[in-house]
Amino acid sequence: MTQALSFFLILSSALTLLSSQAAHAQRYPIVHRHVGGDSDVLVNAYLIETKAGVVAVDATMTVAESARLRSDLIALHKPLLAVLITHGHPDHYGGVTGLLANDKVPVIATETVDKIIRRDDQAKGEALKRAGIAWAEQRTFPNRTVKSGQSVTFGGVRFTAYDSGPGESHADSFWIMESSSRAAFVGDIAINHVHGFLSDGHSGVWVKKLDPLKSKLHALGVTTVYPGHGEPGGLELLDWTKSYVETFRNNVRDLAAGHESLTPEQKTELSRRMAIFLPENKLPQFVTRSADAVAAEIAKGSE
């Protein structure tokens, strides 16, 4: 009985170990979300842990926040394999330099996103400097571009890039992670219970493309959406974003009454109305910053 019991215990232990190893092997990729502080406008950056290393999607903005993101990477004890960029706003690519440190890895964006980053970087840098925002003096631009629909593979995980045209920014894109359950890293095309940035003047185009995008993501088998700001969720994030942008535009249309800008009093009223729509009132500065751009867009009939 003793030998039989001993054999049973050894066998049970071995099976438990094999089961544990199998479960461990199946859990990759793991998505780690890093949320920037107020200076980084609560931006999300993602570290996708594979069995062999880590793929980052976006990289925050400031020197301090990118250093914290780098610390998160180091804590995973795996090498950085690549950085994927969703769009050309500073809070998404400005921290690439700090994230990389001395690592030499691909920094990848679609051709259109890369073009916008390079075109607007100097002006954005000057604006941030005037605002007292400390980001890297030498920004790191993409060193590799892909066409829309082109895939790259790192750590055994395939990522496919899709251009989405102007919307939240002058050139949006999203990345599909093709794992056991597909996920979309959409940058700021979708947001979740935070105020949106509509200052680039494409809100009419943005709101119109959300339903077709939702259908496309559904067709691609996407079940999880990772936004640039706010908590991850399902495809319903695109519905919430559409409701937010429509509400913003309707209120600006009502207040501006055909004018291309709002008065300070009208901006205060717009902020009050949007805070009713979004009681969390996260990133309220985006409301006043976006007001004139949306008013001009509507007044000019750029729907």
C-alpha positions as CSV (number, residue, x, y, z in Angstrom):
1,M,0.0,0.0,0.0
2,T,2.8,2.4,0.8
3,Q,4.5,1.9,-2.6
4,A,1.2,2.2,-4.4
5,L,0.3,5.4,-2.5
6,S,3.8,6.8,-3.2
7,F,3.4,6.0,-6.9
8,F,0.0,7.7,-6.9
9,L,1.3,10.8,-5.3
10,I,4.2,11.1,-7.7
11,L,1.9,10.5,-10.6
12,S,-0.6,13.1,-9.3
13,S,2.2,15.6,-8.8
14,A,3.5,15.1,-12.3
15,L,0.0,15.5,-13.8
16,T,-0.5,18.7,-11.8
17,L,2.8,20.1,-13.1
18,L,2.0,19.2,-16.7
19,S,-1.5,20.8,-16.3
20,S,0.1,23.9,-14.8
21,Q,2.6,24.1,-17.6
22,A,0.0,23.7,-20.3
23,A,-2.2,26.4,-18.7
24,H,0.8,28.7,-18.5
25,A,1.7,28.1,-22.2
26,Q,-1.9,28.8,-23.3
27,R,-2.2,32.1,-21.4
28,Y,-0.1,34.2,-23.8
29,P,-0.4,36.8,-25.0
30,I,-1.1,38.8,-21.9
31,V,-2.1,42.5,-22.3
32,H,-0.8,44.8,-19.6
33,R,-2.4,48.3,-19.6
34,H,-0.4,51.3,-18.5
35,V,-2.4,54.4,-17.7
36,G,-0.7,57.8,-17.9
37,G,-1.1,60.5,-15.3
38,D,-2.9,63.8,-15.7
39,S,0.1,65.3,-17.5
40,D,-0.2,62.5,-20.0
41,V,-4.0,63.0,-20.3
42,L,-4.8,59.5,-18.9
43,V,-3.5,57.9,-22.1
44,N,-3.3,54.2,-22.4
45,A,-0.2,52.4,-23.5
46,Y,-0.2,48.6,-23.8
47,L,2.5,46.0,-23.2
48,I,1.6,42.8,-24.8
49,E,3.5,39.9,-23.2
50,T,4.2,37.0,-25.4
51,K,6.2,33.9,-24.5
52,A,9.3,35.3,-26.1
53,G,9.1,39.0,-25.3
54,V,6.9,42.1,-25.3
55,V,5.2,44.2,-28.0
56,A,4.2,47.7,-27.0
57,V,1.2,49.5,-28.5
58,D,1.8,53.3,-28.2
59,A,4.1,54.8,-25.6
60,T,2.6,57.7,-23.6
61,M,4.0,61.3,-24.0
62,T,6.2,62.8,-21.2
63,V,9.7,61.9,-20.2
64,A,8.5,60.9,-16.7
65,E,5.6,58.7,-17.9
66,S,7.7,57.0,-20.5
67,A,10.2,56.1,-17.8
68,R,7.4,54.6,-15.7
69,L,6.3,52.6,-18.8
70,R,9.9,51.5,-19.2
71,S,9.9,50.3,-15.6
72,D,6.7,48.3,-16.3
73,L,8.5,46.7,-19.2
74,I,11.6,45.8,-17.2
75,A,9.4,44.2,-14.5
76,L,8.2,41.7,-17.1
77,H,11.8,40.4,-17.4
78,K,11.4,39.9,-21.2
79,P,12.9,41.8,-24.1
80,L,11.0,44.5,-26.0
81,L,10.3,43.1,-29.5
82,A,8.6,46.0,-31.2
83,V,6.5,49.2,-30.7
84,L,3.3,49.6,-32.7
85,I,1.9,53.2,-33.1
86,T,-1.8,53.9,-33.7
87,H,-1.7,57.6,-34.7
88,G,0.2,60.8,-34.6
89,H,-0.9,62.5,-31.4
90,P,2.0,63.2,-29.0
91,D,0.5,61.3,-26.1
92,H,0.8,58.1,-28.2
93,Y,4.2,58.4,-29.8
94,G,6.1,61.0,-27.7
95,G,7.3,58.5,-25.1
96,V,8.8,56.0,-27.6
97,T,12.3,57.4,-26.9
98,G,12.0,56.8,-23.2
99,L,10.4,53.4,-23.6
100,L,13.2,52.2,-25.9
101,A,16.1,53.5,-23.9
102,N,19.0,51.8,-25.8
103,D,16.9,49.0,-27.3
104,K,17.1,48.7,-31.1
105,V,13.7,47.3,-32.1
106,P,11.2,48.0,-34.9
107,V,8.9,51.0,-34.3
108,I,6.1,50.5,-36.7
109,A,3.2,52.6,-38.1
110,T,1.2,52.7,-41.2
111,E,2.6,54.8,-44.0
112,T,-0.1,57.5,-43.5
113,V,0.4,57.6,-39.7
114,D,4.2,57.9,-40.2
115,K,3.7,60.8,-42.6
116,I,1.5,62.7,-40.1
117,I,3.9,62.2,-37.2
118,R,6.8,63.6,-39.2
119,R,4.7,66.4,-40.7
120,D,3.3,67.7,-37.4
121,D,6.0,66.8,-34.8
122,Q,7.9,70.1,-34.8
123,A,4.7,72.2,-34.4
124,K,3.4,69.9,-31.7
125,G,6.7,70.0,-29.9
126,E,6.7,73.8,-29.8
127,A,3.1,73.8,-28.5
128,L,4.0,71.4,-25.8
129,K,7.0,73.3,-24.8
130,R,4.9,76.5,-24.4
131,A,2.5,74.5,-22.2
132,G,5.4,73.3,-20.0
133,I,5.1,69.7,-21.0
134,A,8.4,67.9,-20.7
135,W,8.7,65.3,-23.5
136,A,11.8,63.9,-25.2
137,E,13.9,66.6,-26.9
138,Q,14.6,64.0,-29.6
139,R,11.5,62.0,-30.5
140,T,11.8,58.6,-32.0
141,F,9.8,58.2,-35.3
142,P,8.8,55.0,-36.9
143,N,11.7,53.2,-38.5
144,R,9.4,50.8,-40.4
145,T,6.1,51.4,-42.1
146,V,3.4,49.0,-43.3
147,K,0.5,49.3,-45.7
148,S,-3.0,49.0,-44.5
149,G,-3.9,45.3,-44.2
150,Q,-0.2,44.2,-43.8
151,S,0.8,42.0,-40.9
152,V,3.8,41.6,-38.7
153,T,4.6,38.8,-36.3
154,F,6.5,39.1,-33.0
155,G,6.8,36.5,-30.3
156,G,4.6,34.2,-32.2
157,V,1.7,36.7,-32.3
158,R,0.5,38.3,-35.5
159,F,-0.6,41.9,-35.6
160,T,-2.4,43.4,-38.7
161,A,-2.6,47.2,-39.3
162,Y,-5.5,48.9,-40.8
163,D,-5.7,52.6,-41.8
164,S,-8.9,54.2,-40.8
165,G,-8.5,57.7,-42.4
166,P,-9.1,61.0,-40.6
167,G,-11.3,61.0,-37.5
168,E,-10.1,61.7,-34.0
169,S,-6.7,62.6,-35.6
170,H,-5.6,63.5,-39.1
171,A,-4.8,59.8,-39.8
172,D,-6.2,57.0,-37.5
173,S,-5.2,53.4,-37.6
174,F,-5.9,50.3,-35.6
175,W,-4.0,47.1,-35.0
176,I,-5.7,43.7,-34.8
177,M,-4.0,41.1,-32.5
178,E,-4.7,37.7,-33.9
179,S,-4.7,35.4,-30.9
180,S,-7.2,32.8,-29.6
181,S,-9.6,35.7,-29.0
182,R,-9.0,38.6,-31.4
183,A,-8.5,42.1,-30.0
184,A,-8.3,45.6,-31.6
185,F,-6.0,48.3,-30.4
186,V,-7.8,51.3,-31.8
187,G,-5.9,54.3,-30.5
188,D,-8.4,57.1,-30.0
189,I,-10.9,56.0,-32.7
190,A,-12.9,54.8,-29.7
191,I,-12.8,56.2,-26.2
192,N,-14.5,55.0,-23.0
193,H,-16.1,57.4,-20.6
194,V,-13.6,60.2,-21.0
195,H,-13.9,63.4,-22.9
196,G,-12.7,63.2,-26.5
197,F,-10.2,65.3,-28.4
198,L,-12.0,66.8,-31.4
199,S,-9.5,69.6,-32.2
200,D,-8.2,68.2,-35.5
201,G,-11.5,69.1,-37.1
202,H,-12.8,65.8,-38.4
203,S,-15.6,65.1,-36.0
204,G,-18.2,64.7,-38.8
205,V,-16.1,62.1,-40.5
206,W,-15.3,60.4,-37.2
207,V,-18.9,59.9,-36.2
208,K,-19.9,58.6,-39.6
209,K,-17.2,55.9,-39.7
210,L,-17.9,54.3,-36.3
211,D,-20.8,52.1,-37.4
212,P,-19.0,50.7,-40.4
213,L,-15.9,50.2,-38.2
214,K,-17.9,48.3,-35.7
215,S,-19.2,46.0,-38.4
216,K,-15.7,45.5,-39.8
217,L,-14.3,44.6,-36.4
218,H,-17.2,42.2,-35.8
219,A,-16.4,40.6,-39.2
220,L,-12.8,40.3,-38.2
221,G,-13.8,38.4,-35.1
222,V,-12.8,41.1,-32.6
223,T,-14.2,40.6,-29.1
224,T,-12.1,43.1,-27.1
225,V,-11.4,46.7,-27.9
226,Y,-8.4,48.5,-26.3
227,P,-9.0,52.2,-26.5
228,G,-6.4,55.0,-26.2
229,H,-8.2,56.5,-23.2
230,G,-10.5,54.7,-20.8
231,E,-11.1,51.1,-19.8
232,P,-11.0,48.3,-22.4
233,G,-14.3,46.8,-23.4
234,G,-16.2,45.2,-26.2
235,L,-17.5,46.6,-29.5
236,E,-20.0,48.7,-27.6
237,L,-17.2,51.2,-27.0
238,L,-17.8,52.3,-30.6
239,D,-21.4,53.0,-29.8
240,W,-20.5,55.0,-26.7
241,T,-18.0,57.0,-28.7
242,K,-20.5,57.7,-31.4
243,S,-23.0,58.9,-28.8
244,Y,-20.3,61.2,-27.3
245,V,-19.2,62.8,-30.5
246,E,-22.8,63.3,-31.7
247,T,-23.7,64.9,-28.4
248,F,-20.7,67.2,-28.6
249,R,-21.5,68.3,-32.1
250,N,-25.2,68.9,-31.4
251,N,-24.3,71.1,-28.4
252,V,-21.7,73.1,-30.3
253,R,-24.2,73.5,-33.2
254,D,-26.8,74.8,-30.8
255,L,-24.5,77.2,-29.0
256,A,-22.5,78.5,-32.0
257,A,-25.6,79.1,-34.1
258,G,-23.6,79.2,-37.3
259,H,-20.6,81.0,-36.0
260,E,-17.1,79.5,-36.4
261,S,-16.2,79.9,-32.7
262,L,-17.7,80.0,-29.3
263,T,-17.5,82.8,-26.8
264,P,-15.9,82.1,-23.4
265,E,-19.4,82.0,-21.9
266,Q,-20.6,79.5,-24.5
267,K,-17.6,77.3,-23.8
268,T,-18.5,77.3,-20.1
269,E,-22.0,76.3,-21.0
270,L,-20.7,73.5,-23.4
271,S,-18.5,72.2,-20.5
272,R,-21.6,72.2,-18.2
273,R,-23.6,70.2,-20.8
274,M,-20.9,67.7,-21.5
275,A,-20.4,67.1,-17.8
276,I,-24.0,66.2,-17.6
277,F,-23.5,63.7,-20.4
278,L,-20.3,62.4,-18.8
279,P,-20.6,62.7,-15.0
280,E,-17.1,61.3,-14.5
281,N,-15.9,64.5,-16.4
282,K,-12.4,63.0,-17.1
283,L,-10.2,65.2,-19.3
284,P,-12.6,68.2,-19.2
285,Q,-9.9,70.4,-20.8
286,F,-10.6,68.6,-24.1
287,V,-14.1,70.2,-24.2
288,T,-13.0,73.8,-24.4
289,R,-10.0,72.9,-26.6
290,S,-12.2,71.2,-29.1
291,A,-15.1,73.7,-29.2
292,D,-13.9,76.1,-31.8
293,A,-12.6,73.5,-34.2
294,V,-16.0,71.7,-34.1
295,A,-17.8,75.0,-34.5
296,A,-15.7,75.9,-37.6
297,E,-16.2,72.5,-39.0
298,I,-20.0,72.7,-38.7
299,A,-20.2,76.3,-39.9
300,K,-18.2,75.4,-43.0
301,G,-20.4,72.4,-43.7
302,S,-17.5,69.9,-43.3
303,E,-19.9,67.1,-42.3
